[in-house]
Amino acid sequence: MDIYLFYGYKKNFRFPVNPEEIHFSRSKGYETVNMLQHGEFDFAQGDKIKEITFSSFFPKKYDPSYCRFSKIPDPMAAVNVLNRFLVSAEPVRLVISHTGINVPVYLISYNSSFRGGEPGDIYFELTFRTWRDAKLQGEGGTAIKASRSDLRTASKTYTVKSGDSLHKIAKLELGSGEKWQLIYAANKSVIGSNPNVIKPGQRLVMPS
């Protein structure tokens, strides 16, 4: 197994020592919405960004027992390369042979450390997040802008029935008749100047 980061024009960075483990995290996105008088509901929001994490070290001296190649980079030079990836606004391509991982990523977290008795070696922990274009492809390959439904902005409405009053509607829909003023404030243009006069068929927006 070999680990590469490809960037720029035919440039790549190869990690000299393989990590013991590589963690590939997947999860499904969802949004929890609290609907009045009905409780909580979960709505799928598509796949979340995937995370890839691993830790290893940059050795100061080549050791054939664990180094993947003989011309290993200087540890400080390797650290500088990772620092550039960390602050870059452009994604790089992470390739891990024999794993099927070949994806554009951002380096979002980088921690380094030194250990006593191992002068010159630099240990590190890395976290990558997969990158994807915000554009989706419509019919015929036409690019369309990605959009996301925001269920929290949907307004609930109530249609006035014969015998209704704002106090009655507030008690039914908001749990307290004392909240009738909130309904009136949200629907003054529909009701008019007198909150005591509402007409069957009027559609009133319920305040959130």
N, C-alpha and C positions, 0 to 999 in steps of 0.2 A: 504494500500500500504506500502511495505517495500523496502528499498534500501540496497543492499549488494555489497561488493567487495570480490570476492573469489580469493585466491592466495595460493601458496605453496601447501602443502599436508593437505587437509581438514581444511584449515584456512580461516576465513572470517572476514570482518569488516562490521559492521552494523551501519548505520547512525541513531542516536537517535531521530532526529527530521526531519519530512518530509518537503521538500520545498513546497512553495506555487505553483510553476510552474516548469515543466521540459521541456526544449526546445530540440527538436530533429530535426536537420538540415540535409536536403538532397539536393543535386544538381547534375547536369549532367556535366561531364567534356567535354570540347571541345577545339580545337586549331584553332586559326585564322591564315590563311596563305594569304599573299598578293602576288597574281600572276601577273606577268608583263602584263600590258595592259588589264587586266581583273578585277582588283580590289580585294576585300577581299572575302574569302570563309571560312565558319566554317565547321570543321570536327569533328564528335563525337569521343571522346576518352574514352568512358566508364564512369561508375559511379565514382564520387569523394568519398573520405573518408567521412563518416558521423560524425557529431559532436553532442554531448549530453552535455548540460549545465544545471546547477541548482545551487541555493544558499540556505543556511540554517545556522544553528549555532550549536555549541556544548555547551550545558548548564552546568554550574558548579554544579547545584543542580537538582535533579530529581523533575519533576512536572508532575503528571499524566494527566494533561489537554492537554499536547502536546507531551510528551515523549512516544516513542513507546514501551519501556521496562524499567524496574526499575534499572537494573545494568548498568547504562550509563557509558561510558568511561570518564576518566579525560580529560578535554579539551586539555591540553598540550600533553598528551599521544596520543590523537586522531590526533592532528596536526602533531606529529612526524611520525605517520603511513602514513599520506598523503604525507609528505615530502619524505619518502622512495619510495612511488609509483611514485612520480614526477621524481626522479632521476634514477629509475630502468629502465634497458634495456628490461625487460620482461613485457609482457602485463598481465593485471589482467582481471577477468571476472566481468562485471557489470550486476547485475540482479535487475530489478525493477518489483516487483510483480504486477499483474493485468494490465500490460502495454504491455506485449509481448517482452520487452527488455531483452535479455539474450545474450550478445555479449562480445568478448574479446576486450579490449580497452587499450589505453595508457592515463594516466593522463598528459595532456600537459600544463595546466594552473591552478594555485592555488593561490588565493588571500585571505588573512585573515585580520580581523580588530577587534578592541575592541571599545565598546561603553560606554560612561559615564553613570553611574547609574546602570550598569549591570556588577559588578566586577566578574571576573572569566569566564564569557561567551566569546566565541570566534566565531565570524561570519566568513563565508567563501563563496567564489564563485569558482566553479570547472568547468573545460571544459575537456571533454574526446573526443578522436578520436578513432573510431573503427579500430581495427587491422585486417589485413588479410594476409595470407601467400603469398609470392611472387611467389609461384609455382602454375601452373595450371595443371589440369588433362587432359591428352590426352586419346586416345582410349586405352581400356584395363586397365585404371587406371594408366598408365605410367605418371610419373611426367615430365613436360616440363617447361623450363624456360620461364617466362613471357617476352614478348617483346613488343615494342611500335614503331609504324611506325613514323618516323620523316620526314614529308613531306618537311621540309625546306631544306633537303639535296639532294632532287631530282634535277638533273641537266637537264636543257632544252637544246635540241640540234636543229641544223638547217642543212638541207641537201642542199648543194650547187647546184644551177641550172645554166643553160647556161646563160651567160651574167651577172652573179653576180660578185660583188667585195666586199671586206671587208668593204669599206665605205658604199656601198648600204645595206649590211646586217646589219651593225651597226645602220644605220638610221631606218631600218625596225624593228629590234628586240630590240634595246636599246634606240631608240628615238633620237639618234644623230650620224651622220656619223663620228664625231670626236672621237668616242669611238672605232674605228676600231682596234686601237692598243691593246685594252683590249682583243678583240677576237683573235688577232694574238698571243698575249702572252699566251693565254690559249690553243692554238692549233698549236703551232710552230712545234711540232713533226709531225703533220699531213700535214701541209702546206709546210714546208720546209724553206729554208733560204730566199726565196723571197716572201714577203707578197702580191705582186702584181699578183702572179700566184696561182690561186686556180682552182680546177677542179670539174666539175659537178659530183655529187655523193658523194663527200667528206662530212662526217658528222662532223660538228663543234659544240663544246660545248660552250654554251652561258654563259658568266660570270654573276654571281649573283650581 
